[in-house]
Amino acid sequence: SGRPSSISEETIDKVSDALKDKPQSSVRSVATDCSIPPTTAHRIMTEYLALKSYK
């Protein structure tokens, strides 16, 4: 139950572009660069881009 999560394609593209520039970026730095919450950045990186964090 509850509200379904909705992440726009635009936000996913922003995160993807940020990671293309600096692949070793942390979740926090990507979130700051894209002006999104760290939890959203983490969800995009794991669920949509199939990336795993090092730490």
Secondary structure as GFF3:
##gff-version 3
##sequence-region A 1 55
A	DSSP	alpha_helix	9	21	.	.	.	ID=ss1
A	DSSP	alpha_helix	27	34	.	.	.	ID=ss2
A	DSSP	alpha_helix	38	43	.	.	.	ID=ss3
A	DSSP	pi_helix	44	48	.	.	.	ID=ss4
###
